[in-house]
Amino acid sequence: MKVFTKVITAVPAAAMLILLLTGFITAEEEEVVVDEITNQTILIDKAIVTLNSFTSEPKLDWFRKHIKDSYGIIIIPQLIKGGFIFGGSGGRAILIARDDLTGEWSEPVFLINLGVSWGLQIGGKTSEVIVLIRTLRGLEEFYTSSVNLGAEASIAAGPVGATGEAATVPTLDADYFSFAKSKGAFAGLSLSGSTMRVNDNWNSEYYGRDVRPIEIIVRRKVSNPKSADLVKAVKRAEKAY
């Protein structure tokens, strides 16, 4: 079964889950697949889908243009209004940071978004959200265990439109810009007042040891080959404009 094992570990997490549920794989191979299908890899797959959706949207011209000069990007594949994730409304998120000197993107940091201040002007109880980190100060906020968006670092709804004409000069100085998609419609979203907490358990599971965000996104002390597709997707996105 060595040849089959090599093939199956290369299959995306969502596809491997189908193989497992349909009984296509044997009991001998099941352990390999279960090891591959983790909460983290499923979230990464969803984050890639969300990112690709945003970068292909004509109304997010400003968003596409500024991925390449942002300090980082936060992807929330499912932000839930009124849902409960460990006692709070919100969703799970991934942060990936860009080295300002080399332009290289980091491994992901796993986060939980809690206490959402729902400022979305389009309907729907769930949304896909992406936040661009526009300043070094905004990125440095995530070196700690939790970040209150809009407290020490400012956040604004991202410009939406073919040329981003909705933006005004003052808001373009924000540390973060957030964008959302709900029911197929795109809009800027205010996450001011919400809290982003580092998911230490997920990070330690994913990298095989206890690790702080600064070790992942600045010192680059850890890595996981399962991040490769996400990094490739972000690199494609920054070249989309």
C-alpha positions as CSV (number, residue, x, y, z in Angstrom):
1,M,0.0,0.0,0.0
2,K,3.0,2.3,-0.1
3,V,2.2,3.8,-3.5
4,F,-1.4,4.4,-2.7
5,T,-0.5,6.1,0.6
6,K,1.7,8.6,-1.2
7,V,-1.1,9.4,-3.6
8,I,-3.7,9.8,-0.9
9,T,-1.7,12.1,1.3
10,A,-1.4,14.5,-1.6
11,V,-5.2,14.8,-1.9
12,P,-6.8,18.0,-0.4
13,A,-8.4,17.5,3.0
14,A,-12.0,17.9,1.7
15,A,-11.4,15.2,-1.0
16,M,-9.8,12.8,1.5
17,L,-12.8,13.2,3.8
18,I,-15.0,12.0,1.0
19,L,-12.8,9.0,0.5
20,L,-13.0,8.1,4.1
21,L,-16.7,8.5,4.4
22,T,-17.5,6.5,1.2
23,G,-15.3,3.6,2.3
24,F,-13.1,3.9,-0.8
25,I,-10.0,3.5,1.5
26,T,-9.3,0.4,3.6
27,A,-8.9,0.2,7.3
28,E,-5.1,0.0,6.8
29,E,-5.0,3.3,5.0
30,E,-7.6,5.0,7.3
31,E,-5.0,6.1,9.9
32,V,-3.0,7.9,7.2
33,V,-6.0,9.8,6.0
34,V,-7.2,10.8,9.4
35,D,-3.8,12.2,10.2
36,E,-4.1,14.4,7.1
37,I,-7.6,15.6,7.7
38,T,-7.3,18.0,10.6
39,N,-9.3,21.0,11.7
40,Q,-6.4,23.2,10.6
41,T,-6.1,21.7,7.1
42,I,-9.8,22.0,6.5
43,L,-9.7,25.6,7.5
44,I,-6.7,26.2,5.2
45,D,-8.7,24.7,2.3
46,K,-11.6,26.9,3.0
47,A,-9.4,30.0,3.3
48,I,-8.0,29.3,-0.1
49,V,-11.5,29.2,-1.6
50,T,-12.4,32.4,0.1
51,L,-9.2,34.2,-1.1
52,N,-9.7,33.0,-4.7
53,S,-13.3,34.3,-4.6
54,F,-12.3,37.7,-3.3
55,T,-9.4,38.2,-5.8
56,S,-11.7,37.3,-8.8
57,E,-14.3,39.9,-7.8
58,P,-14.2,43.0,-10.0
59,K,-15.6,45.3,-7.2
60,L,-12.5,44.5,-5.1
61,D,-10.1,46.3,-7.3
62,W,-8.5,48.2,-4.3
63,F,-8.2,45.0,-2.4
64,R,-6.3,43.2,-5.2
65,K,-4.0,46.1,-5.7
66,H,-2.9,46.3,-2.1
67,I,-2.3,42.7,-1.2
68,K,1.3,43.0,-2.3
69,D,2.1,46.0,-0.1
70,S,0.2,44.9,3.0
71,Y,2.0,43.5,6.0
72,G,-0.4,40.6,6.3
73,I,-3.8,39.1,5.5
74,I,-6.4,37.6,7.8
75,I,-8.9,35.2,6.2
76,I,-12.1,34.2,8.0
77,P,-13.9,31.7,5.8
78,Q,-17.1,31.8,7.9
79,L,-18.0,34.6,10.2
80,I,-21.2,33.8,12.1
81,K,-23.7,36.4,13.4
82,G,-25.2,35.0,16.6
83,G,-23.3,31.8,16.3
84,F,-21.2,30.4,19.2
85,I,-17.6,29.4,19.0
86,F,-16.2,28.7,22.5
87,G,-18.8,31.0,24.0
88,G,-18.6,33.9,21.6
89,S,-20.0,34.8,18.2
90,G,-17.5,34.9,15.4
91,G,-15.4,32.5,13.5
92,R,-12.0,30.8,13.0
93,A,-9.3,32.7,11.1
94,I,-5.9,32.4,9.6
95,L,-3.2,35.1,9.6
96,I,-0.4,35.0,7.1
97,A,2.3,37.7,7.1
98,R,4.5,39.2,4.5
99,D,8.2,39.9,5.1
100,D,8.6,43.6,4.2
101,L,12.3,43.0,3.1
102,T,12.0,39.8,1.1
103,G,8.3,39.9,0.2
104,E,8.0,36.2,1.3
105,W,4.9,35.1,3.0
106,S,4.9,33.3,6.4
107,E,3.3,30.1,7.7
108,P,-0.2,30.6,9.0
109,V,-1.2,31.6,12.6
110,F,-4.5,30.2,13.6
111,L,-6.9,32.7,15.3
112,I,-10.4,32.8,16.8
113,N,-12.6,35.9,16.2
114,L,-14.8,36.7,19.1
115,G,-17.3,39.4,20.1
116,V,-18.1,40.6,16.6
117,S,-19.5,44.1,16.2
118,W,-21.7,43.4,13.2
119,G,-21.5,46.3,10.9
120,L,-22.3,44.5,7.7
121,Q,-24.8,46.4,5.5
122,I,-25.8,43.4,3.4
123,G,-28.0,40.6,4.5
124,G,-27.1,37.2,5.8
125,K,-26.1,35.5,9.1
126,T,-22.8,34.3,7.9
127,S,-20.1,36.0,5.8
128,E,-16.7,35.3,4.4
129,V,-14.3,38.0,5.6
130,I,-10.7,39.1,4.7
131,V,-8.7,41.7,6.6
132,L,-5.7,43.4,5.1
133,I,-3.1,44.4,7.6
134,R,-1.8,47.7,6.3
135,T,0.8,48.8,8.9
136,L,3.6,47.3,10.9
137,R,1.8,48.4,14.1
138,G,-1.2,46.4,12.9
139,L,0.9,43.3,12.5
140,E,2.8,43.7,15.8
141,E,-0.6,43.7,17.6
142,F,-0.7,40.0,16.8
143,Y,2.5,39.2,18.6
144,T,0.4,39.0,21.7
145,S,-2.2,36.4,22.7
146,S,-5.3,38.6,21.7
147,V,-6.0,41.7,19.8
148,N,-9.0,44.1,20.3
149,L,-9.5,45.5,16.8
150,G,-10.0,49.3,16.8
151,A,-8.4,49.8,20.3
152,E,-4.6,50.3,19.9
153,A,-4.7,49.9,16.1
154,S,-7.5,51.3,13.9
155,I,-9.7,49.3,11.6
156,A,-12.0,50.5,8.8
157,A,-14.4,49.0,6.2
158,G,-12.4,48.4,3.1
159,P,-13.0,50.4,-0.1
160,V,-15.4,48.5,-2.5
161,G,-15.9,49.5,-6.1
162,A,-14.1,49.4,-9.4
163,T,-11.6,52.1,-8.3
164,G,-12.2,52.1,-4.6
165,E,-13.9,55.5,-4.9
166,A,-15.8,54.9,-1.7
167,A,-12.7,55.4,0.4
168,T,-11.9,58.8,1.9
169,V,-8.4,60.1,2.8
170,P,-8.8,59.7,6.6
171,T,-9.9,56.1,6.5
172,L,-7.0,55.1,4.2
173,D,-4.7,55.7,7.3
174,A,-6.3,52.7,9.1
175,D,-4.1,49.9,10.3
176,Y,-6.6,47.3,9.0
177,F,-9.1,47.2,6.2
178,S,-11.9,44.5,6.3
179,F,-13.9,43.2,3.4
180,A,-16.9,40.8,3.5
181,K,-19.0,38.6,1.2
182,S,-22.5,37.6,2.2
183,K,-25.2,36.0,0.0
184,G,-22.9,36.6,-3.0
185,A,-22.6,40.3,-2.4
186,F,-19.4,42.1,-1.4
187,A,-19.1,45.0,1.0
188,G,-16.8,46.7,3.5
189,L,-17.3,45.4,7.0
190,S,-16.5,47.1,10.3
191,L,-15.0,44.7,12.8
192,S,-14.2,47.5,15.3
193,G,-14.6,46.3,18.9
194,S,-14.2,42.6,18.0
195,T,-11.4,40.5,19.5
196,M,-9.0,38.2,17.7
197,R,-7.5,35.6,20.0
198,V,-4.5,33.4,19.1
199,N,-5.5,29.8,19.0
200,D,-2.5,28.3,20.9
201,N,-3.9,24.8,20.8
202,W,-4.4,24.7,17.1
203,N,-0.9,26.3,16.5
204,S,0.9,23.8,18.7
205,E,-1.0,20.9,17.1
206,Y,-0.2,22.1,13.6
207,Y,3.5,22.8,14.2
208,G,4.2,20.0,16.7
209,R,5.2,22.2,19.6
210,D,4.2,25.2,21.6
211,V,4.9,28.3,19.5
212,R,4.2,32.0,19.7
213,P,2.9,34.1,16.8
214,I,6.2,36.0,16.5
215,E,8.0,32.8,16.0
216,I,5.7,31.9,13.1
217,I,5.4,35.2,11.3
218,V,8.6,37.0,12.1
219,R,11.4,34.6,13.1
220,R,10.0,31.8,10.9
221,K,11.0,29.1,13.4
222,V,8.4,26.5,12.4
223,S,6.9,25.2,9.2
224,N,4.4,22.6,8.0
225,P,4.3,21.4,4.4
226,K,0.5,21.5,4.5
227,S,0.7,25.3,4.3
228,A,2.2,25.2,0.8
229,D,-1.1,25.6,-1.1
230,L,-2.1,28.5,1.0
231,V,1.2,30.3,0.5
232,K,0.9,29.7,-3.3
233,A,-2.7,31.1,-3.3
234,V,-1.6,34.3,-1.5
235,K,1.3,34.7,-4.0
236,R,-1.1,34.3,-6.9
237,A,-3.4,36.8,-5.3
238,E,-0.8,39.5,-4.9
239,K,0.0,39.2,-8.6
240,A,-3.7,39.4,-9.6
241,Y,-3.6,43.1,-10.0
